[in-house]
Structures are given as structure tokens and as C-alpha cells.
Amino acid sequence: MSAAETRSEEITPPQDLVDTRLVLWYFVAACVFLLISMLGGILMALQLVHWNPLAGLELFSPGRWRMIHTNAVAYGFLANAFLGALHWAVPRLTMHRVASQALSYFIFLAWQAIVLLTAAGVVLGPSFQDQAWVAEASRNLGISMSLGAQGLEWGETPFWIDPVALLGLLLVAVNFMVPIAKAKGPLYVTLWYFMAAFVWTFLTYAMGNLLPEYTVAGTSAGAIGGLFIHDLVGLFVTPLGWGLMYYFVPIMLQRPIWSHGLSLVGFWGLAFFYPLQGIHHFLYTPIPMFLQHGAIISTIAVELVVTTVVINFFGTLWGQGRAFVDNLPIRWFYTGMIYYFLTCLQCSMQVTLTFQKLIHFTDWVVGHAHLVMFGVFSMWLFGVMTYLIPRLLNRPWYSHKLCEWHFWLSAAGVLVMASDLILAGVFQGYFWAALQPWDVSVVASQPFWITRVFAGLAMFGGFLCFLYNFWMTWSARSHV
């Protein structure tokens, strides 16, 4: 870069650093995949109460769409929404554009192809595997070649997509690390979280999608699989989510974060304790007990770390409590923080050996997963989109009432769903502990599963309000 170009880059106004069109594209892609994911979740819920409208259609079997449900959330909704937010936040924090605008668009298109091909591998997997040439290629390569979904939760992406996905994650890191490297002065804590996420996500994806399938087996593969499942949340979603909160909350409240020291405690606590937790998914297994005990202790420690982060943010809000009522993005953010505290508190209980005897394999775990993925990170991203979309489109929301309906249906729906499934898990655990026949627990679960259907429909209804509001705002019609 020439000296003139360097000076031009240094004085570039913040509004010219961000490609607003690309940010919008990422948000639109995120919404499309969340719509697909929620439809898959509703299909699963209807199947459990015998209301499945697509019974008998193999390609729409709930088993396949359960994997679509989870993958579309992780790699379709969360990844796209985070990438969109990163394209807004990183240039403004560093005062430098991303390394390459052309690379940004290439990553966008490539990532959508990766998610869609993963869905094809999940839905059409058995059809792929019926081909004789697949078995022949497997023998020639000396590996178990699978064009369909792989047998690992959140790692179902077919093996031929994994190298492409890793390349995409590497390009994402390069594209954002260049402006971060150019930044002058101390780096804000948000950028700490982002830089860590770029490294952790690449390593976590490689570990989970390559080692259990091709390198290790047995309990070792189970331990790595548990580590992958948990680190995908803790080392990909969590640092990006908290990083965005450290960026947006002070901006909206017009005050600095309450304690820089606590922000460092939260960052280093996450870095140290979170990678040690994965084996708590496999308690009471042949995995050595000292590893299980270590996972339990580190999980409880993370609740203490999360408490320091939550205290830091509520200290920032102190004296401006009215913002929780008047500022809708702030309400999204802080409701998600409350749910995060409750999620980690619940997790620190459920990973104890005593509690695991009761709730292992029950719907308690399903309620826990929905509370953290939708109640925390999805709500944070909805808050980010609620704040940014009017700025990206340069016009106010079409309807503030629809924004309110979106919030309340989402917040109440996920709280009812999580509470319902957690309670269902306790009942199921006691039925099994009493050595009741399996079908007794299934019958007893029906009222809980019916409640889950309507809670999910409330969340879906809130999202439809958001989509309609988004469309009408983009269409530039008169707002109310």
C-alpha cells in the first residue's frame, strides 16, 4: 500500500469502512436458515405428539430434519449473523477495512454453499451411500468414505465438505485479522474475543470433524466428540457473542464498560476452563474418572466466570435501568444475559454425578440446549439486527409493535419451552429410576411435549413478525 493510500485509509470515515450491503446479505441468509431450522424443529415436535403432517415421506422424516435443525442453527443462522455483525464491528473498532472486499463476498457465497451441501448430505445421505462407487472409493482410500452425514452430533457435515469449511474459516480469520493487525494502540476487549474465536473455531472444527472419524475410536473418540460439541458453543459462539455485547452495550448506553478488570477475568476464565468441560457429556462411561471429575469442576468454575461477566454488564447498566424498558436492543441483550446466567447455573447442577443419575438422556438436556442457543445467542443476535437493520437501510422500522411482538413471543416462548422440558426431564428420570416400562414415560411425557409444540409455535410466530417487519422496512413503505 502506498503512503497516499495509507493516509486515505487512516482518515476514512467510519460509515465508509463498512459494506452495508454485505452485512444485509449475511442477515438475510441467517434469517433464511433460521426459518428452515425452526420448521425442522416444529416437525420434530409434531412427530413426538403424533401430529406429523408429513408422516410416511422419507425425505422429510424427523430423524433427518433433526440434524437439519441443529446444523442450520449453528452454521446457517449463527455463523451468518455473526459474520454480518463482524463486518460491521471490526472495521469500526480498528478504523480499517477488511483485508479484501472481494474475499468477503467470496466467503459469503462459499459459506452458503457449504451449509446447503451439508443439508443435502444429511437429507440424501442414504441415497448417496447406496452407490457402489462410494464403497469402492472407500476401499481404495483406506477410509470410511461417507458422502452423507457423519455420525457425530453437530459434525454431520460430509467428509468432502470438511476441508472446504476449514478453508473458509481460515479465510475468515485472515480477512478480519488484517485490519486488527493494523489497529493502533491497545486493543479493546471485543477484539480479544474475536481473535480468540478465529483461532478456536478453526481448531475446534478440525478436531471434531476429523479426529473421531478417522484417527481415534472407542472412548477416546467419545471424549473428543464431547469436547467438540461443547467447544463449538464455548469457543465459537460464546466469544463472538460476548465480544459483540462488549461492543454494542457501551455504545447504546453511552458509557464505558463498568470494569475492565472483570472483562479480563471473563476472557481468561473462558479460555482456561471452557476447553476442559467436554467430557461432562459422557459421565458414567469408561472414560477415566479423573477426566470426568475435571470436567465437572471446570463446568462449575465457568458458572463463576459467567457471573463475573454478568455482574460487569449489570454494573454498566446501573443507574440507567430505564433503558431496559425503552431501548429494545438493550432489552434483547440483557434478557439473553439473564438466560445465560440461568443456563450456566443449570449446567453446573446437571453435570454433577448425583444429578446425572436422574436427568441423563432426558428432555432436561434438550431444554438446556434451547435455553442457551435460542434464549441467549439468538436473542443477542436479534438485538444486534434490531439495532443495525434501520441503520443499514437508513430508515426506521416499519412497525415498532411488530418489534415488540417479536421480543415477547421469543422471550416468553423459549422460557416456557425450556422450563417445560426441564420439568419433563425430571419426570422421565424418576420413571426410569423406578424401572417403569419405557412406554410409561413416553405417555407421561405427552403433556410436556404438547406444551413444547405451542411454545415453539410462539417462538416461530415471533420470528415471522420479525421477517414481515424486515421485509416491509426494506420495501420502504410507510411505518406506523
C-alpha positions as CSV (number, residue, x, y, z in Angstrom):
1,M,0.0,0.0,0.0
2,S,1.4,3.4,-0.9
3,A,1.8,6.3,1.5
4,A,-1.2,8.1,0.0
5,E,-3.4,5.0,0.3
6,T,-2.3,4.6,3.9
7,R,-3.2,8.2,4.7
8,S,-6.5,7.8,2.9
9,E,-7.2,4.6,4.9
10,E,-6.4,6.3,8.2
11,I,-8.9,9.2,7.6
12,T,-11.7,7.1,6.2
13,P,-15.0,8.0,7.9
14,P,-16.5,5.1,10.0
15,Q,-19.6,4.9,7.8
16,D,-17.4,4.3,4.7
17,L,-15.5,1.4,6.3
18,V,-18.5,-0.9,6.3
19,D,-20.0,-2.7,3.3
20,T,-23.6,-2.3,4.4
21,R,-24.9,-4.4,1.5
22,L,-22.8,-7.4,2.6
23,V,-24.0,-7.1,6.2
24,L,-27.6,-7.1,5.0
25,W,-26.9,-10.2,2.8
26,Y,-25.5,-12.0,5.8
27,F,-28.5,-11.1,7.9
28,V,-30.9,-12.2,5.2
29,A,-29.1,-15.6,4.8
30,A,-29.2,-16.0,8.6
31,C,-32.9,-15.5,8.6
32,V,-33.5,-17.9,5.8
33,F,-31.6,-20.7,7.6
34,L,-33.3,-19.9,10.9
35,L,-36.6,-20.2,9.2
36,I,-35.6,-23.7,7.8
37,S,-34.2,-24.7,11.2
38,M,-37.4,-23.7,13.1
39,L,-39.6,-25.5,10.6
40,G,-37.4,-28.6,11.2
41,G,-37.8,-28.2,15.0
42,I,-41.6,-27.9,14.7
43,L,-41.6,-31.1,12.5
44,M,-39.8,-32.9,15.3
45,A,-42.1,-31.6,17.9
46,L,-45.2,-32.6,16.0
47,Q,-43.8,-36.1,15.4
48,L,-43.5,-36.7,19.1
49,V,-47.2,-35.9,19.7
50,H,-48.3,-37.9,16.7
51,W,-49.4,-34.8,14.7
52,N,-46.8,-35.1,12.0
53,P,-48.4,-33.9,8.8
54,L,-45.6,-35.4,6.6
55,A,-45.6,-38.9,8.1
56,G,-44.5,-41.5,5.5
57,L,-42.4,-39.1,3.5
58,E,-38.8,-40.4,3.9
59,L,-37.0,-37.2,2.9
60,F,-39.0,-35.3,5.5
61,S,-38.5,-37.9,8.3
62,P,-37.9,-36.2,11.6
63,G,-34.6,-38.0,12.1
64,R,-33.1,-36.3,9.1
65,W,-34.7,-32.9,9.9
66,R,-33.4,-33.0,13.5
67,M,-29.9,-32.8,12.0
68,I,-31.1,-30.0,9.6
69,H,-32.5,-28.3,12.7
70,T,-29.2,-28.2,14.6
71,N,-26.8,-27.6,11.6
72,A,-28.9,-24.8,10.2
73,V,-28.8,-23.1,13.6
74,A,-25.1,-23.5,14.1
75,Y,-23.7,-23.0,10.6
76,G,-26.6,-21.3,8.9
77,F,-28.1,-18.8,11.3
78,L,-25.4,-18.2,14.0
79,A,-22.4,-18.2,11.6
80,N,-24.1,-15.9,9.1
81,A,-25.4,-13.5,11.7
82,F,-22.0,-13.3,13.4
83,L,-20.2,-12.7,10.1
84,G,-22.6,-9.9,9.3
85,A,-22.0,-8.3,12.7
86,L,-18.3,-8.8,12.4
87,H,-18.3,-6.9,9.1
88,W,-19.9,-4.0,11.0
89,A,-17.9,-4.1,14.2
90,V,-14.3,-4.9,13.2
91,P,-13.8,-2.1,10.7
92,R,-15.3,0.4,13.1
93,L,-13.2,-0.8,16.0
94,T,-9.9,-0.8,14.0
95,M,-10.7,2.1,11.7
96,H,-9.6,-0.2,8.8
97,R,-11.5,-2.0,6.2
98,V,-11.4,-5.8,6.0
99,A,-8.4,-7.3,4.1
100,S,-10.4,-7.8,0.9
101,Q,-13.9,-6.8,-0.1
102,A,-13.8,-9.4,-2.9
103,L,-12.7,-12.1,-0.4
104,S,-15.7,-11.1,1.8
105,Y,-18.1,-11.8,-1.0
106,F,-16.4,-15.0,-1.9
107,I,-16.6,-16.2,1.7
108,F,-20.3,-15.3,1.8
109,L,-21.1,-17.3,-1.3
110,A,-18.9,-20.2,-0.3
111,W,-20.3,-20.4,3.1
112,Q,-23.9,-20.6,1.8
113,A,-22.8,-23.4,-0.5
114,I,-21.2,-25.3,2.5
115,V,-24.4,-25.1,4.5
116,L,-26.6,-26.1,1.6
117,L,-24.4,-29.0,0.7
118,T,-24.4,-30.1,4.3
119,A,-28.1,-30.2,4.3
120,A,-28.1,-32.2,1.0
121,G,-25.7,-34.7,2.6
122,V,-28.0,-35.0,5.7
123,V,-31.2,-35.4,3.7
124,L,-29.9,-37.5,0.8
125,G,-27.2,-39.3,2.7
126,P,-28.5,-42.9,2.4
127,S,-29.2,-42.4,-1.3
128,F,-25.5,-41.4,-1.7
129,Q,-24.3,-44.4,0.2
130,D,-26.2,-46.8,-2.0
131,Q,-23.8,-46.1,-4.8
132,A,-21.3,-48.9,-5.5
133,W,-18.6,-46.5,-6.4
134,V,-18.6,-45.0,-2.9
135,A,-17.7,-48.3,-1.4
136,E,-15.1,-48.9,-4.0
137,A,-13.5,-45.5,-3.3
138,S,-13.6,-46.2,0.4
139,R,-11.6,-49.4,-0.1
140,N,-9.1,-47.6,-2.4
141,L,-8.5,-44.7,0.0
142,G,-8.4,-46.9,3.1
143,I,-11.0,-44.8,5.0
144,S,-14.7,-45.0,5.6
145,M,-15.9,-42.6,2.9
146,S,-19.2,-41.0,3.6
147,L,-20.9,-38.7,1.1
148,G,-23.8,-38.4,3.5
149,A,-23.9,-37.2,7.1
150,Q,-21.3,-38.3,9.5
151,G,-22.2,-39.9,12.8
152,L,-21.3,-37.1,15.2
153,E,-23.6,-34.5,16.6
154,W,-23.0,-31.1,15.1
155,G,-20.3,-32.8,13.0
156,E,-22.7,-34.3,10.4
157,T,-21.1,-32.4,7.6
158,P,-20.0,-35.0,4.9
159,F,-16.2,-35.6,4.9
160,W,-15.8,-33.9,1.5
161,I,-17.2,-30.6,2.8
162,D,-14.9,-30.5,5.9
163,P,-11.7,-29.3,4.1
164,V,-13.7,-26.6,2.3
165,A,-15.3,-25.5,5.6
166,L,-11.8,-25.3,7.2
167,L,-10.5,-23.3,4.3
168,G,-13.5,-20.9,4.7
169,L,-12.8,-20.5,8.4
170,L,-9.1,-19.8,7.6
171,L,-10.1,-17.1,5.1
172,V,-12.5,-15.5,7.5
173,A,-9.6,-15.3,10.1
174,V,-7.3,-13.7,7.5
175,N,-9.9,-11.2,6.3
176,F,-10.5,-9.9,9.8
177,M,-7.0,-10.3,11.3
178,V,-5.5,-7.9,8.8
179,P,-7.5,-4.8,10.0
180,I,-6.9,-5.9,13.6
181,A,-3.2,-6.1,13.0
182,K,-3.3,-2.6,11.5
183,A,-5.1,-1.1,14.6
184,K,-3.0,1.3,16.7
185,G,-3.0,1.4,20.4
186,P,-4.4,-1.0,23.0
187,L,-7.0,-3.5,21.6
188,Y,-10.5,-3.3,23.1
189,V,-11.7,-6.5,24.8
190,T,-14.1,-7.1,22.0
191,L,-11.2,-7.7,19.6
192,W,-9.6,-10.1,22.1
193,Y,-12.7,-12.2,21.9
194,F,-12.9,-12.0,18.2
195,M,-9.2,-13.0,17.7
196,A,-9.6,-15.9,20.1
197,A,-12.7,-17.1,18.2
198,F,-10.9,-17.1,14.9
199,V,-8.3,-19.5,16.2
200,W,-10.5,-21.6,18.4
201,T,-13.2,-22.1,15.8
202,F,-10.8,-23.4,13.2
203,L,-9.1,-25.8,15.7
204,T,-12.4,-27.0,17.2
205,Y,-14.0,-27.7,13.8
206,A,-10.9,-29.6,12.7
207,M,-10.8,-31.6,15.9
208,G,-14.4,-32.6,15.8
209,N,-14.8,-33.4,12.2
210,L,-11.6,-35.2,11.6
211,L,-10.3,-37.0,14.7
212,P,-13.3,-39.1,15.8
213,E,-14.0,-40.2,12.3
214,Y,-10.5,-41.1,11.0
215,T,-7.9,-41.1,13.8
216,V,-9.3,-42.3,17.2
217,A,-12.0,-44.8,18.2
218,G,-13.9,-46.0,21.2
219,T,-14.0,-44.0,24.4
220,S,-11.2,-41.7,23.1
221,A,-13.5,-40.7,20.2
222,G,-16.3,-40.2,22.6
223,A,-14.2,-37.8,24.7
224,I,-13.2,-35.8,21.6
225,G,-16.8,-35.8,20.4
226,G,-17.9,-34.4,23.7
227,L,-15.1,-31.8,23.6
228,F,-16.2,-30.8,20.1
229,I,-19.9,-30.5,21.0
230,H,-19.1,-28.2,23.9
231,D,-16.3,-26.2,22.4
232,L,-18.4,-25.4,19.4
233,V,-20.6,-23.5,21.8
234,G,-17.9,-22.2,24.1
235,L,-15.1,-21.4,21.7
236,F,-17.0,-20.4,18.6
237,V,-20.4,-19.0,19.7
238,T,-19.6,-17.7,23.1
239,P,-16.5,-15.5,22.4
240,L,-18.3,-13.9,19.3
241,G,-21.5,-13.4,21.3
242,W,-19.8,-11.8,24.4
243,G,-17.4,-9.8,22.1
244,L,-20.4,-8.2,20.4
245,M,-22.0,-7.4,23.7
246,Y,-18.8,-5.6,24.8
247,Y,-19.1,-3.6,21.6
248,F,-22.8,-2.8,21.4
249,V,-23.8,-2.3,25.0
250,P,-21.4,0.6,25.8
251,I,-22.4,2.3,22.5
252,M,-26.1,2.1,23.2
253,L,-25.8,3.1,26.9
254,Q,-23.2,5.8,26.1
255,R,-20.9,4.8,28.9
256,P,-17.8,2.6,29.2
257,I,-18.0,-0.9,30.5
258,W,-18.2,-1.0,34.3
259,S,-14.9,-2.8,34.9
260,H,-12.1,-3.5,32.5
261,G,-10.6,-5.9,35.1
262,L,-13.7,-8.1,35.2
263,S,-13.8,-8.2,31.4
264,L,-10.3,-9.7,31.5
265,V,-11.4,-12.2,34.2
266,G,-14.2,-13.2,31.9
267,F,-12.0,-13.6,28.9
268,W,-9.2,-15.6,30.6
269,G,-11.7,-17.7,32.6
270,L,-13.4,-18.7,29.4
271,A,-10.1,-19.5,27.7
272,F,-8.9,-21.7,30.6
273,F,-12.0,-23.5,31.9
274,Y,-14.2,-24.0,28.8
275,P,-12.0,-26.4,26.9
276,L,-11.9,-28.7,29.9
277,Q,-15.6,-29.3,30.0
278,G,-16.5,-31.6,27.1
279,I,-16.3,-34.9,28.9
280,H,-19.3,-33.9,31.1
281,H,-21.4,-35.1,28.2
282,F,-20.1,-38.6,28.9
283,L,-20.3,-39.1,32.7
284,Y,-20.6,-42.7,33.9
285,T,-18.8,-44.0,30.9
286,P,-15.4,-45.9,30.6
287,I,-13.6,-42.6,30.2
288,P,-11.2,-42.3,33.2
289,M,-12.9,-40.8,36.2
290,F,-10.3,-38.2,36.9
291,L,-11.2,-36.7,33.5
292,Q,-14.9,-36.8,34.4
293,H,-14.2,-35.1,37.7
294,G,-12.1,-32.5,36.0
295,A,-14.9,-31.7,33.6
296,I,-17.3,-31.3,36.5
297,I,-15.1,-28.9,38.4
298,S,-14.3,-26.8,35.3
299,T,-18.1,-26.6,34.4
300,I,-18.9,-25.3,37.9
301,A,-16.0,-22.9,37.6
302,V,-17.4,-21.5,34.3
303,E,-20.6,-20.5,36.2
304,L,-18.4,-18.3,38.5
305,V,-16.7,-16.8,35.4
306,V,-20.1,-16.1,33.7
307,T,-21.2,-14.5,37.0
308,T,-18.4,-12.0,36.8
309,V,-19.3,-11.1,33.2
310,V,-23.0,-10.7,34.1
311,I,-22.1,-8.5,37.1
312,N,-19.9,-6.4,34.8
313,F,-22.7,-5.8,32.4
314,F,-25.3,-5.0,35.0
315,G,-22.8,-2.7,36.6
316,T,-22.7,-0.9,33.3
317,L,-26.5,-0.7,33.2
318,W,-26.7,0.6,36.9
319,G,-28.4,3.9,37.0
320,Q,-29.9,3.5,33.5
321,G,-32.4,0.8,34.3
322,R,-35.0,2.6,32.2
323,A,-33.0,1.6,29.1
324,F,-34.2,-2.0,29.7
325,V,-37.7,-0.8,29.0
326,D,-37.2,1.9,26.4
327,N,-34.3,0.5,24.4
328,L,-35.4,-2.7,22.6
329,P,-31.9,-3.9,21.6
330,I,-30.7,-3.4,25.2
331,R,-33.7,-5.5,26.3
332,W,-32.7,-8.3,23.9
333,F,-29.2,-8.2,25.2
334,Y,-29.9,-8.2,28.9
335,T,-32.7,-10.8,28.7
336,G,-30.1,-13.0,27.0
337,M,-27.6,-12.3,29.8
338,I,-30.2,-13.4,32.4
339,Y,-30.9,-16.5,30.5
340,Y,-27.1,-17.1,30.1
341,F,-26.7,-17.0,33.9
342,L,-29.6,-19.4,34.4
343,T,-28.3,-21.7,31.7
344,C,-24.8,-21.9,33.3
345,L,-26.4,-22.3,36.8
346,Q,-28.5,-25.2,35.5
347,C,-25.4,-26.7,33.8
348,S,-23.3,-26.5,36.9
349,M,-26.0,-28.6,38.6
350,Q,-26.8,-31.1,35.9
351,V,-23.1,-32.1,35.4
352,T,-22.8,-33.4,39.0
353,L,-22.7,-37.2,39.2
354,T,-25.6,-37.2,41.6
355,F,-27.8,-35.2,39.2
356,Q,-26.7,-37.1,36.1
357,K,-28.2,-40.3,37.6
358,L,-31.6,-38.6,37.2
359,I,-31.5,-36.4,34.1
360,H,-29.1,-38.2,31.7
361,F,-30.7,-38.8,28.3
362,T,-33.9,-36.9,29.4
363,D,-35.6,-33.8,28.0
364,W,-33.9,-31.8,30.7
365,V,-30.8,-31.7,28.4
366,V,-33.0,-30.6,25.4
367,G,-34.5,-27.7,27.4
368,H,-31.0,-26.7,28.5
369,A,-29.8,-26.6,24.8
370,H,-32.7,-24.5,23.7
371,L,-32.3,-22.0,26.5
372,V,-28.6,-21.4,25.6
373,M,-28.8,-21.4,21.8
374,F,-32.1,-19.5,21.4
375,G,-32.6,-17.8,24.8
376,V,-29.0,-16.4,24.8
377,F,-27.2,-16.3,21.5
378,S,-30.1,-16.0,19.1
379,M,-31.6,-13.3,21.3
380,W,-28.3,-11.4,21.3
381,L,-28.2,-11.6,17.5
382,F,-31.8,-10.5,17.2
383,G,-30.9,-7.5,19.3
384,V,-27.9,-6.8,17.0
385,M,-30.2,-7.0,14.0
386,T,-32.9,-4.9,15.6
387,Y,-30.3,-2.2,16.2
388,L,-28.4,-2.4,12.9
389,I,-31.1,-3.0,10.3
390,P,-32.6,0.5,10.5
391,R,-29.0,1.9,10.2
392,L,-28.2,-0.4,7.2
393,L,-31.4,0.5,5.4
394,N,-31.3,4.2,6.5
395,R,-34.9,4.2,7.6
396,P,-36.8,3.3,10.8
397,W,-38.5,0.0,11.4
398,Y,-41.8,-0.3,9.6
399,S,-43.6,-1.2,12.9
400,H,-42.4,-0.9,16.4
401,K,-45.3,-3.0,17.6
402,L,-44.0,-5.9,15.5
403,C,-40.6,-5.5,17.1
404,E,-42.3,-5.8,20.5
405,W,-44.3,-8.8,19.5
406,H,-41.1,-10.4,18.2
407,F,-39.3,-9.9,21.5
408,W,-42.1,-11.0,23.8
409,L,-43.1,-14.1,21.8
410,S,-39.4,-15.1,21.6
411,A,-38.5,-14.4,25.2
412,A,-41.7,-16.0,26.7
413,G,-41.7,-18.8,24.2
414,V,-38.2,-20.0,24.9
415,L,-38.7,-19.6,28.7
416,V,-41.8,-21.8,28.6
417,M,-40.2,-24.3,26.3
418,A,-37.0,-24.6,28.5
419,S,-39.0,-24.8,31.7
420,D,-41.4,-27.4,30.3
421,L,-38.6,-29.6,29.0
422,I,-36.5,-29.3,32.2
423,L,-39.5,-30.4,34.2
424,A,-40.3,-33.2,31.8
425,G,-36.7,-34.4,32.2
426,V,-37.2,-34.7,36.0
427,F,-40.4,-36.8,35.5
428,Q,-38.7,-39.0,32.9
429,G,-35.7,-39.6,35.1
430,Y,-37.9,-40.7,38.0
431,F,-39.9,-43.0,35.8
432,W,-36.7,-44.7,34.6
433,A,-35.2,-44.9,38.0
434,A,-38.4,-46.7,39.2
435,L,-37.8,-49.2,36.4
436,Q,-41.2,-48.4,34.8
437,P,-41.6,-49.7,31.2
438,W,-40.3,-47.3,28.6
439,D,-43.8,-46.6,27.1
440,V,-45.0,-45.3,30.5
441,S,-42.5,-42.5,30.4
442,V,-43.5,-41.7,26.8
443,V,-47.2,-41.5,27.7
444,A,-46.4,-39.3,30.7
445,S,-44.3,-37.0,28.5
446,Q,-47.1,-36.2,26.1
447,P,-48.5,-33.2,28.0
448,F,-45.0,-31.7,28.2
449,W,-44.4,-32.4,24.5
450,I,-47.7,-30.7,23.6
451,T,-46.7,-27.7,25.6
452,R,-43.4,-27.7,23.8
453,V,-45.2,-27.6,20.4
454,F,-47.1,-24.4,21.4
455,A,-44.1,-22.8,22.9
456,G,-42.2,-23.4,19.7
457,L,-45.1,-22.0,17.7
458,A,-45.0,-18.9,19.8
459,M,-41.2,-18.5,19.0
460,F,-41.9,-19.2,15.4
461,G,-44.7,-16.6,15.4
462,G,-42.4,-14.0,16.8
463,F,-39.8,-14.8,14.1
464,L,-42.5,-14.4,11.4
465,C,-43.3,-10.9,12.9
466,F,-39.6,-10.1,12.5
467,L,-39.4,-11.3,8.9
468,Y,-42.5,-9.4,7.9
469,N,-41.2,-6.3,9.6
470,F,-37.8,-6.7,8.0
471,W,-39.4,-7.1,4.5
472,M,-41.7,-4.1,5.0
473,T,-38.9,-1.9,6.3
474,W,-36.7,-2.9,3.3
475,S,-39.6,-2.1,1.0
476,A,-39.6,1.4,2.3
477,R,-43.3,1.6,2.9
478,S,-44.8,4.0,5.5
479,H,-44.1,3.0,9.1
480,V,-46.5,3.0,12.0
